[in-house]
């Protein structure tokens, strides 16, 4: 029987079937559902949310030194955080298999850039595997484990959003049970000190040559000869698009093991066709390798490097196919994502928005949405955990330039605090930064769909954990004025911001209220209603940027289907025209 | 290549497009088709646009399709129908929910919610219009509006009603038992509305 499942569900199944025993991850779209599904097999596979991707990679690597097959999963930018141990693990090699999943995001559906992490395989000198559908997502995890052990190397398992999130049919297999032999110390292999580097690096160079040769016969790479006029080299979702739109007499070289490039195989394939196309998503990664091998081909000059491909784009850009469409005469208005109705972050952003003397250094999470109109409250966002330190740099710049009129608030959430925020909070207090760290604590990792983190009191496997108290951490770091506030109480929120800004000692703010979507709390909601006779049409209620509040027929109007009765709009109404029902 | 049917679901986060696609894919898988389905996660859950694509046929390659490729569209919100119009084949069948959900821009008065969305679709495509929220509310639960629209689609599209799939059984097997009756009623009401 075949199962319709997403690539992420299939990777989770693959983790189980491959006999992997330890899996660690930090949630990040489009990778999150891998461990959310792998945890169903927790009797066979230990699964955890790590505080960040570097921790996840190190935990998985440690597990492989312990002898177990192991895996870590993360989104594309997560691998930047985790890159340090990866590069040296590549020199040390493995004991049990060690697989690193990087979920890339062409089309930047929910990411801050479109980096193509296959480049990391070249950079770190490790093999790269790319599945093209859910069946391959499952099967290739096992293949990755075998390659890792056979060639003594970490394996980069590169997916894209479309492979992670699209559903296709999968046939299951049995789990292979592997008992690791008793641990034996092998410092020569696993200690990375300068004395051992040269020998290790030589081994790595030889390993990549061996892998390039292996690629010619690996079942992950396959040739489909259908004709001699046109040949296509493709990988991942791009293979599916090319397969759909190229004529039936097109030959294909489908690469699943994409790095190192199996040069002999590509040369042989290229020699059998008149014209060679390379169809791939992201950078011209294969194309560059193929051209470097002296093989003529056409790729990115037609397909483009930006955004996500699909069958229509491949057909149009490569084959010149026209897909007729009709233009309708109505122009839709944008629908940017917004903070949900009742979102506890709204109170903070409303309080600081429009204040010329406040600078808000932002971060990655739901609170990134505080940048959208009408709140427009954020000055800069760069990466997970970057807000505290970026704010620090701005403060030092203003100090050196002699500007004293600005107050910097640097914001991040509870999960991001543990991801990378603690080091920034340390930096601010250690190097005396004129920055107020603000932790928007909604008791969950919200943007990625509610994952546990060190402050929630639960683990991925559902066990009760020590809930780390953010205020205790801040206190230990040396913050002397720690203001904890309910952000939905706008008066208290305003006072907290002003008190922190005026503080003579290191101050920070923790806004504390759970995400409204958090189901386990069984939050009881009400509805706010507008008294249209009292409403003076001043539109102040629109300034809170709530999707449930609008103007209809000139008066304030609240969408009952969306409102949860948080009362933030009611608190800003100057004439008391908005009230919570039953109060 | 054998015929692949491409279905587009468009709406706003939280409207229940996921359930429609789940019923559709369960139906197609049960009938022995090759099926692929794609949806956008992440930011789209925060009040942004949501599109889900379902494709079925003897052999489906692309999990995704592009402009001018959809045979059927079920739009859960009328402005979202217009937004996705260029995804449709000129002879596509369109089911439009005559329902307005403001975006953060139209709600906050930074832009006007456009007039004439439904009419624009009717003028250009084989379009079925219904107010699924009204029908769902009359059945006692506004949340089954999505299945009302699915019913309309199954009445209007030959790819769905000539597929030999017993959609009511698929719905019964897909939704939680306590919501089974309501959803089957919603499906029938949607079919009836499309037949009018």
Interface residues (C-beta under 8 A of the other chain):
Chain A: X2 X4 X29 X30 X109 X110 X133 X162 X163 X165 X166 X167 X168 X169 X237 X240 X241 X243 X244 X248 X308 X310 X311 X312 X313 X316 X323 X324 X325 X326 X327 X328 X329 X330 X331 X332 X333 X334 X335 X336 X337 X338 X339 X340 X366 X369 X372 X373 X374 X447 X448 X449 X539 X542 X543 X545 X546 X547 X548 X549 X550 X551 X559 X561
Chain B: X1 X12 X13 X25 X26 X29 X34 X35 X36 X37 X38 X39 X40 X41 X42 X43 X44 X45 X46 X47 X48 X49 X60 X61 X62 X63 X64 X65 X66 X67 X68 X69 X79 X80 X82 X83 X85 X86 X87 X88 X89 X90 X101 X102 X103 X104 X105 X106 X107 X108 X109 X110 X111 X112 X113 X114 X115 X116 X117 X120 X121 X123 X124 X125 X142
